[in-house]
Amino acid sequence: MHEIAIIGAGRIGSSIAKLLYNSGDYTILIADQNRHVLEAANLPRNIATKVLEITSGAALDSYIGECEAVVSACGYDINPIIAEAAAKAGVGYFDLTEDIETTNTIKQIAKQAVAGQVFVPQCGLAPGFIGIIGFHMAQQFDQLDHLKLRVGALPEFPTNNLMYNLTWSTQGLINEYCNPCHAIRAGEYVELTPLEGLETFSLDGTSYEAFNTSGGLGTLCETLQGKVSDLTYKTIRYNGHQYLMNFLINDLKLGEQRELLKQIFEKALAVTRQDVVLILVTATGIIDGKFMQITDSRKIYHSDINDEHWGAIQITTASGLCTLLDLYFEKKLPDHGYVKQEQVCFDDFINNRFAACFHQSTK
């Protein structure tokens, strides 16, 4: 049995705890600074819970000291504190952040790693699984021309003019829409403007749009620079969403008042657990002297998990992190220091027990 500490008992943290616990191979400790969050998580009784001041390094040091790994399911601003505690304790560290600056901080903390200790940020969907599959597809080419990564978490039944409901972190959504976007163009690293680069496509008879957003590439730009001509990440939405978001964020300048924008979203957009995750990866280049294109498309729906109804983004995010924990203990990850998502072998990932949800493909 592997003992894991999870910091943050919200929707994703509690989902990770339940998946690991129900596998029968993990002992779980889960902490949150709010007692009502722990009580609302509906955790199995054998999962140990604790109200913890998660911004206190001393409290974290004491809490995670006897564990083999710690998972941060907190906001990105808390992750460096937890990573520092992991470094002191000599235990593995995993998180779900999409925030670029936070990941750079984790990378610096990882320099303190002792033998057998890893720091694995960005273990969600995008960044996360999208980087694993994107790099896997890139490796199939003798010369890689374009690599296009497209991901969206959408309501299955949209009813408002934005054609959108909240399915995950509001603050994370706003950061995606407002922060600079990394890409490679003509072989060079560039920063693109969020909400630009609008494109449209159809999948299974439904029309979608996609546009630049921040954070989804993780470290792929760094890894593939000099090896690909064009690398882009865009978020998928239903048609018309980008036009209205551009009006709110740029024309009304709400991108300069992010807390107000967060309040508006949470007041006006209902949360839904009836969502669908779309994943579309297209790679073009030279294989055996021929100019070829390979496309991988996957569609994952909300579902019942152990008598609870989970949203698709909840399922994919929690399952992705649990898969990486399994691979870590199976010694299928690099065994020391900072680990990029693209260093994870796609075949190891997709064949893991926790990754079954990613098998749902439109192909």
C-alpha positions in Angstrom: 0.0 0.0 0.0 1.3 3.4 -1.0 0.5 6.3 1.4 -0.5 9.5 -0.4 -1.2 12.9 1.0 -3.7 15.0 -1.0 -3.9 18.7 -0.2 -7.2 20.2 -1.2 -10.5 18.3 -0.9 -12.5 20.1 -3.6 -14.1 18.4 -6.5 -10.9 17.2 -8.1 -9.0 16.5 -4.9 -11.8 14.4 -3.5 -12.2 12.6 -6.9 -8.5 11.7 -6.9 -8.8 10.4 -3.3 -11.8 8.2 -4.2 -10.2 6.7 -7.3 -7.0 5.9 -5.5 -8.8 4.5 -2.5 -11.1 2.3 -4.5 -8.2 0.8 -6.4 -7.2 -1.0 -3.1 -3.5 0.0 -3.5 -3.3 3.3 -1.8 -3.8 4.7 1.8 -5.1 8.2 1.6 -4.6 11.2 3.8 -6.6 14.3 2.6 -6.4 17.8 4.1 -8.2 21.1 3.4 -8.2 24.4 5.3 -12.1 24.4 5.4 -13.9 21.8 7.4 -17.1 22.1 5.4 -15.2 21.2 2.2 -14.0 18.0 3.8 -17.5 17.2 5.1 -19.1 17.9 1.7 -16.6 15.7 -0.1 -18.5 12.5 0.7 -15.3 10.5 1.2 -15.1 6.9 2.3 -14.8 6.6 6.1 -11.4 4.9 5.9 -9.8 8.0 4.2 -8.2 10.1 6.9 -9.2 13.7 6.8 -7.6 16.8 8.5 -8.3 20.5 8.7 -4.9 22.0 7.9 -3.6 25.5 7.4 -2.3 24.8 3.9 -0.3 28.0 3.6 1.8 27.1 6.6 5.0 25.4 5.7 5.5 24.0 9.2 2.0 22.4 9.2 2.6 20.9 5.8 6.1 19.6 6.8 4.5 17.7 9.7 1.5 16.4 7.7 3.3 14.9 4.7 6.5 13.7 6.4 5.5 10.0 6.5 3.9 9.8 3.0 5.5 8.6 -0.2 4.0 11.3 -2.4 1.9 14.5 -2.1 -0.7 15.7 -4.5 -1.6 19.4 -4.7 -5.3 19.8 -5.7 -5.2 23.5 -4.6 -5.2 26.7 -6.5 -2.0 27.4 -8.5 -0.9 30.1 -6.0 -0.6 27.5 -3.2 1.4 24.9 -5.2 4.9 26.4 -4.5 4.3 26.2 -0.8 3.3 22.5 -1.1 6.2 21.8 -3.4 8.7 23.3 -0.9 7.3 21.1 1.8 7.6 18.0 -0.5 11.2 19.0 -1.2 12.0 19.1 2.5 10.3 15.8 3.2 12.0 14.1 0.2 8.7 12.8 -1.2 7.3 12.9 -4.7 5.2 15.9 -5.8 2.3 16.0 -8.3 0.0 18.9 -9.2 -2.7 20.0 -11.7 -1.6 23.6 -12.5 -2.0 25.2 -15.9 -0.3 28.4 -14.7 3.0 28.9 -16.5 4.8 30.9 -13.9 3.8 28.5 -11.1 5.3 25.6 -13.2 8.5 27.5 -13.6 8.7 27.9 -9.9 8.1 24.2 -9.4 11.0 23.5 -11.8 13.3 25.5 -9.7 12.2 23.8 -6.5 12.8 20.4 -8.2 16.5 21.2 -8.2 16.5 20.2 -4.5 15.2 16.7 -5.3 17.0 13.8 -3.7 17.5 10.4 -5.3 14.1 8.8 -6.2 12.2 12.1 -5.7 10.2 13.6 -8.6 8.3 16.8 -9.2 5.5 16.3 -11.7 3.4 19.4 -12.3 0.7 19.9 -15.0 -0.9 16.4 -14.5 -4.4 17.3 -15.8 -5.9 17.3 -19.2 -4.3 20.3 -20.9 -1.5 20.6 -19.9 -1.2 16.9 -19.1 -2.7 14.2 -21.3 -2.6 16.5 -24.4 1.1 16.8 -24.1 1.6 13.1 -23.7 -0.4 12.2 -26.8 0.9 15.2 -28.8 4.6 14.2 -28.2 3.8 10.6 -29.0 2.3 11.6 -32.4 5.3 13.9 -33.1 7.7 10.9 -32.6 6.1 9.1 -35.6 7.5 11.6 -38.1 10.9 11.8 -39.6 10.3 15.5 -40.1 7.5 17.3 -38.2 5.8 20.2 -39.9 2.7 21.1 -37.9 1.4 19.9 -34.6 -2.0 21.2 -33.6 -3.4 20.4 -30.2 -7.1 21.3 -29.5 -9.0 20.6 -26.3 -12.4 21.7 -24.9 -14.6 21.0 -21.9 -18.1 21.9 -23.0 -21.6 21.6 -21.7 -23.4 18.7 -23.5 -26.6 20.8 -23.4 -25.7 24.5 -23.9 -28.6 26.9 -23.4 -27.2 30.5 -23.1 -25.8 32.9 -25.6 -22.2 32.0 -24.6 -23.0 28.3 -25.3 -21.0 27.6 -22.2 -21.4 26.5 -18.5 -18.8 26.4 -15.8 -17.2 22.9 -15.6 -14.0 23.6 -13.7 -12.0 26.4 -12.0 -13.3 29.9 -12.9 -9.9 31.5 -12.1 -8.2 29.0 -14.4 -10.6 29.7 -17.2 -10.0 33.5 -16.9 -6.2 32.9 -16.9 -6.6 30.9 -20.1 -8.5 33.7 -21.8 -6.3 36.5 -20.6 -2.6 35.3 -20.3 -0.1 35.2 -23.2 -0.2 32.0 -25.3 3.0 30.1 -26.1 3.5 28.6 -29.6 6.1 27.9 -32.2 5.8 29.6 -35.6 8.3 29.0 -38.5 10.5 27.1 -36.0 10.7 30.0 -33.5 9.1 30.4 -30.1 6.5 33.1 -30.1 3.8 34.5 -27.7 0.3 34.8 -29.2 -2.6 36.9 -28.1 -5.4 34.9 -26.3 -8.8 34.7 -28.0 -7.2 35.2 -31.5 -6.4 32.7 -34.2 -10.1 31.7 -34.6 -10.7 28.6 -36.6 -13.8 26.4 -37.2 -14.2 22.7 -37.8 -16.8 19.9 -37.6 -16.7 16.7 -35.6 -19.4 14.0 -35.6 -21.7 16.4 -37.4 -21.3 19.2 -34.8 -19.7 22.6 -35.6 -17.0 24.0 -33.3 -14.6 26.8 -33.1 -11.1 27.0 -31.5 -8.9 29.9 -30.6 -5.7 30.7 -28.7 -5.6 30.2 -25.0 -2.8 30.1 -22.4 -1.1 27.2 -20.7 -2.3 24.2 -22.6 1.0 23.3 -24.1 2.8 23.0 -20.9 6.5 22.5 -21.7 6.1 21.2 -25.3 7.4 24.4 -26.8 10.7 24.0 -24.9 10.9 20.3 -25.8 10.0 20.6 -29.5 11.7 23.9 -30.4 13.9 23.2 -33.4 12.0 20.0 -34.2 8.7 21.4 -35.5 7.8 24.2 -37.8 4.5 25.1 -36.2 3.1 24.1 -32.8 -0.2 25.6 -31.5 -2.7 24.9 -28.7 -6.3 26.2 -28.9 -9.4 25.7 -26.8 -12.5 24.3 -28.4 -15.9 25.9 -27.9 -19.3 26.0 -29.7 -19.5 28.6 -32.4 -20.1 32.2 -31.3 -18.4 31.9 -27.9 -15.1 33.6 -28.9 -17.0 36.7 -30.3 -18.8 37.3 -27.0 -15.7 36.6 -24.9 -13.7 39.0 -26.9 -16.4 41.6 -26.3 -16.3 41.1 -22.6 -12.6 40.7 -22.1 -11.2 43.2 -24.6 -13.9 45.6 -25.7 -15.4 46.1 -22.2 -11.8 45.6 -20.7 -13.0 43.1 -18.1 -9.7 41.3 -18.7 -8.2 44.2 -16.6 -10.7 43.5 -13.8 -10.3 39.7 -13.4 -12.0 39.5 -10.0 -15.0 41.3 -11.3 -15.0 39.0 -14.4 -14.9 36.0 -12.0 -17.9 37.3 -10.1 -19.9 37.8 -13.3 -19.1 34.3 -14.6 -20.0 32.7 -11.3 -23.2 34.7 -11.0 -24.4 34.3 -14.6 -23.1 30.9 -15.7 -24.5 27.8 -14.0 -22.2 24.9 -13.1 -22.9 21.7 -15.0 -21.8 18.1 -14.5 -23.3 17.1 -17.9 -20.3 18.0 -20.0 -18.1 16.5 -22.7 -14.4 16.7 -23.2 -13.1 16.9 -26.8 -9.6 16.2 -27.7 -8.3 16.7 -31.3 -4.6 16.3 -32.2 -3.4 16.7 -35.8 0.2 16.2 -36.9 1.6 16.7 -40.4 5.1 16.0 -41.8 7.3 13.6 -43.5 7.1 9.8 -42.9 9.3 7.5 -45.1 9.7 10.3 -47.7 5.9 11.0 -48.0 4.1 14.1 -46.7 1.5 12.6 -44.3 -1.1 13.7 -41.8 -2.2 11.8 -38.6 -5.2 12.8 -36.6 -6.4 11.5 -33.2 -9.8 12.5 -31.9 -11.4 11.6 -28.6 -14.7 12.5 -26.9 -15.3 11.7 -23.2 -18.7 12.2 -21.6 -19.8 12.6 -18.0 -20.6 9.3 -16.3 -21.5 7.6 -13.1 -18.4 6.6 -11.0 -19.0 4.4 -7.9 -22.6 5.6 -7.5 -21.8 9.3 -8.0 -22.2 11.4 -11.2 -19.0 12.9 -12.3 -18.4 15.5 -15.0 -16.1 14.6 -18.0 -13.5 17.2 -16.9 -13.6 15.8 -13.4 -13.1 12.3 -14.7 -10.3 13.1 -17.1 -8.4 15.4 -14.7 -8.5 13.0 -11.7 -7.8 9.9 -13.9 -4.8 11.5 -15.5 -3.2 12.3 -12.2 -3.9 8.9 -10.7 -2.4 7.3 -13.8 0.8 9.2 -13.3 1.0 8.2 -9.6 0.6 4.5 -10.7 3.4 4.9 -13.2 5.6 6.6 -10.6 5.3 3.6 -8.3 5.7 1.2 -11.2 9.0 3.0 -11.9 7.8 4.0 -15.4 8.6 7.7 -14.9 12.0 9.3 -14.8 13.3 8.6 -11.3 14.6 12.0 -10.3 13.9 15.7 -10.4 11.5 17.6 -12.6 9.4 15.5 -14.9 7.7 16.9 -18.0 4.4 15.4 -19.2 5.9 14.5 -22.6 8.5 12.4 -20.8 5.6 10.0 -20.0 5.4 7.1 -22.4 2.0 7.2 -24.1 1.6 3.4 -24.3 2.3 3.1 -20.5 -0.2 5.9 -19.8 -3.0 4.7 -22.1 -2.7 1.1 -20.9 -2.9 2.0 -17.2 -6.1 1.0 -15.3 -6.9 4.6 -14.4 -6.7 5.8 -18.1 -9.7 3.8 -19.3 -11.7 6.9 -19.8 -9.3 8.1 -22.5 -10.2 5.1 -24.6 -13.5 6.7 -25.6 -12.7 7.9 -29.1 -14.7 9.2 -32.0 -12.5 7.2 -34.4 
